[in-house]
């Protein structure tokens, strides 16, 4: 059974991405889509952080090098944007590696490059879901006290 983590958040993100694609079409530079998606997320009051450093770990130790994803949406979705003719296995591997090294469980790979439709893929790393749920429960408990 596929985990339904961040399901509603994913719908909201994808609604914004489809709006950008419908408005701009395909084939522009990735930076254009990045800025347009940021505007669309703001218009929809969807919280995000753009180009913010995420800490990376190795064997439980913090690395000096950080990953800077295109977007972190709604506090937990790692979003990587592309504007290429088609997504390739190396794009998928890049996002999966980013999820693994940053210990995030859900990521979206959005490709605005194709002329006929927005190409996208959702990735879930189940090994980090339990850790995220515990962290959220701990945060909620802290806020209540």
C-alpha positions as CSV (number, residue, x, y, z in Angstrom):
1,X,0.0,0.0,0.0
2,X,1.4,3.4,-1.0
3,X,1.7,5.9,1.9
4,X,-0.6,8.9,1.6
5,X,1.9,11.3,3.3
6,X,1.5,14.9,2.2
7,X,-1.3,13.9,-0.2
8,X,-3.3,17.2,0.2
9,X,-0.1,19.3,0.1
10,X,0.8,17.5,-3.1
11,X,-2.5,18.4,-4.7
12,X,-2.1,22.1,-3.8
13,X,1.5,22.1,-5.2
14,X,0.4,20.5,-8.4
15,X,-2.5,22.8,-8.8
16,X,-0.1,25.8,-8.7
17,X,2.3,24.0,-11.1
18,X,-0.4,23.3,-13.6
19,X,-1.6,26.9,-13.5
20,X,2.0,28.1,-14.3
21,X,2.2,25.6,-17.2
22,X,-1.2,26.6,-18.5
23,X,-0.2,30.3,-18.4
24,X,3.3,30.1,-19.7
25,X,3.4,26.9,-21.8
26,X,6.5,24.7,-22.1
27,X,10.0,25.3,-23.2
28,X,11.1,28.4,-21.3
29,X,14.2,28.6,-19.0
30,X,13.9,26.9,-15.6
31,X,14.5,30.2,-13.8
32,X,11.4,31.6,-15.4
33,X,9.3,28.7,-14.1
34,X,10.9,29.0,-10.7
35,X,9.9,32.7,-10.4
36,X,6.4,32.0,-11.9
37,X,5.8,29.1,-9.5
38,X,6.9,31.2,-6.5
39,X,4.4,33.9,-7.5
40,X,1.6,31.3,-8.0
41,X,2.3,29.8,-4.6
42,X,2.1,33.3,-3.0
43,X,-1.2,34.0,-4.8
44,X,-2.6,30.8,-3.4
45,X,-1.2,31.5,0.1
46,X,0.8,28.3,0.0
47,X,3.9,28.6,2.2
48,X,7.3,27.8,0.6
49,X,11.0,28.5,0.9
50,X,12.9,29.1,-2.3
51,X,16.6,28.2,-2.7
52,X,17.0,27.6,1.0
53,X,19.9,25.5,2.3
54,X,19.0,22.1,3.7
55,X,21.4,20.4,6.0
56,X,22.9,17.1,4.8
57,X,24.1,14.2,7.0
58,X,26.5,11.3,6.8
59,X,26.3,8.6,9.4
60,X,24.4,10.9,11.7
61,X,27.0,13.7,11.3
62,X,26.2,17.1,9.8
63,X,28.1,17.9,6.6
64,X,29.5,21.3,5.8
65,X,28.0,21.1,2.3
66,X,24.3,21.8,2.0
67,X,21.8,21.0,-0.7
68,X,19.8,23.9,-2.0
69,X,16.6,22.7,-3.6
70,X,14.5,24.8,-5.9
71,X,11.6,24.8,-3.4
72,X,10.4,23.4,-0.1
73,X,6.6,23.7,-0.2
74,X,4.3,23.4,2.8
75,X,7.2,22.6,5.1
76,X,8.0,19.2,3.8
77,X,7.8,18.7,0.0
78,X,11.2,18.9,-1.8
79,X,10.6,20.3,-5.2
80,X,13.1,20.1,-8.1
81,X,12.3,22.0,-11.3
82,X,13.5,21.1,-14.7
83,X,12.9,22.5,-18.2
84,X,14.2,19.8,-20.5
85,X,12.7,17.8,-23.4
86,X,12.0,14.9,-21.1
87,X,12.8,13.6,-17.6
88,X,15.7,11.2,-17.5
89,X,16.7,8.6,-15.0
90,X,19.5,10.9,-13.8
91,X,17.0,13.6,-12.9
92,X,15.0,11.1,-10.8
93,X,18.3,9.8,-9.2
94,X,19.2,13.4,-8.4
95,X,15.9,14.1,-6.5
96,X,16.0,10.7,-4.7
97,X,19.6,11.4,-3.6
98,X,18.5,14.8,-2.3
99,X,15.7,13.2,-0.4
100,X,18.0,10.6,1.1
101,X,20.8,13.0,2.1
102,X,18.4,15.5,3.6
103,X,16.1,12.8,5.2
104,X,13.0,14.2,3.6
105,X,10.3,11.6,2.6
106,X,8.4,13.3,-0.3
107,X,9.7,15.0,-3.4
108,X,8.3,16.2,-6.7
109,X,10.2,16.5,-9.9
110,X,8.5,19.0,-12.2
111,X,9.5,19.4,-15.8
112,X,8.2,22.4,-17.6
113,X,10.2,21.7,-20.8
114,X,7.7,19.7,-22.9
115,X,5.5,21.7,-25.3
116,X,2.4,19.5,-24.8
117,X,2.1,18.9,-21.1
118,X,3.7,19.4,-17.7
119,X,5.7,16.3,-16.9
120,X,5.9,15.4,-13.2
121,X,6.8,12.6,-10.8
122,X,6.2,12.1,-7.1
123,X,8.7,10.2,-5.0
124,X,8.2,8.8,-1.5
125,X,11.1,7.4,0.6
126,X,9.2,5.4,3.2
127,X,12.2,5.0,5.5
128,X,11.9,8.7,6.5
129,X,8.1,8.8,6.9
130,X,8.2,7.4,10.5
131,X,10.8,9.9,11.5
132,X,8.8,12.8,10.0
133,X,5.6,11.7,11.8
134,X,7.5,11.5,15.1
135,X,9.0,15.0,14.6
136,X,5.6,16.4,13.8
137,X,4.0,14.8,16.8
138,X,6.8,16.1,19.0
139,X,6.3,19.6,17.6
140,X,2.6,19.5,18.1
141,X,3.0,18.3,21.7
142,X,5.5,21.1,22.3
143,X,3.1,23.7,20.9
144,X,0.3,22.5,23.1
145,X,2.4,22.8,26.3
